[in-house]
Amino acid sequence: MSSKFSQQFLTAFRRWWKEQASEKGVSAAGSLLARELWDFLRDSTPARRRQRYGDMEYDWEHRVNTTSGTVGWRERLLGVFHSAYQPTDPAMFREMMTELPIQFDQFSFVDLGSGKGRTLLLASEYPFQRIVGIEILPALHREAEENIRAYRDSTGRGGQIESVLADAGEYVFPETPLVVYLFNPLPEAGLRRVIGRLEESLLKVWRPVWIVYHNPVLEHVVSA
Ligand SMILES: C[S@@+](CC[C@H](N)C(=O)[O-])C[C@H]1O[C@@H](n2cnc3c(N)ncnc32)[C@H](O)[C@@H]1O
């Protein structure tokens, strides 16, 4: 194991443990850890890996690599403590965008936890002013950058996309009208930090913000 990976692993684990143990108690956090690690091992079998390749259609069409099938074991293990990378289904993304009653060219799109950048590419089908993805894992952020380059070369679109390597909990939002996209990027404590930052930003510069929350397992945090 490289020392860089060990460092990332320890930092992610310590933070996860501190948050889970203070939220749920030590024994519940221990059981959750055992469950998560068991899921990680189960997901490492060749059959499960083949299943993760099931979402390759978008990649074939656009000559990019956004599937979760090619994510290495290190990023998958770190995903246990951040959140596992899983790209949004393109049809579902377009359905969600269709529901937004906004003039896209007045808004910036921000994906918190953007992984390999599939939603950033999809968002460029709409005339957003800026498209920004925030990703905590360096390897996924690098792949997002490669995908953005490949997508620009093959479609001529996506000039307004950027991928930023950062913790979403520390992100300072652009002071424009926003569409904030969430697809299970953070555990509860992290999501509270993000929403707190968004509130602060809104109190500073009041503007329309739409939160698009895909698979809203922590909806209570956002609605509160
Ligand atoms: C379920 S994936 C969603 C990927 C992408 N948004 C999409 O819909 O295609 C969640 C992503 O959030 C990232 N993530 C987890 N914690 C994060 C944090 N604190 N800051 C930034 N990204 C984070 C994970 O590494 C993962 O790539």
The ligand as an ORCA input file, in Angstrom:
! r2SCAN-3c Opt
* xyz 0 1
  C     -22.865      8.600     -5.692
  S     -21.407      9.391     -6.372
  C     -22.187     10.593     -7.440
  C     -21.334     10.961     -8.641
  C     -21.913     12.045     -9.542
  N     -22.447     13.153     -8.789
  C     -23.011     11.503    -10.420
  O     -24.173     11.713    -10.065
  O     -22.731     10.895    -11.464
  C     -20.865     10.361     -4.958
  C     -19.493     11.024     -5.142
  O     -19.259     11.919     -4.045
  C     -17.860     11.925     -3.737
  N     -17.690     12.476     -2.386
  C     -17.902     11.866     -1.195
  N     -17.658     12.691     -0.167
  C     -17.289     13.880     -0.715
  C     -16.899     15.139     -0.175
  N     -16.857     15.354      1.146
  N     -16.582     16.126     -1.029
  C     -16.598     15.931     -2.378
  N     -16.943     14.754     -2.944
  C     -17.290     13.738     -2.136
  C     -17.495     10.454     -3.880
  O     -16.092     10.257     -4.002
  C     -18.293     10.077     -5.146
  O     -17.529     10.304     -6.301
*
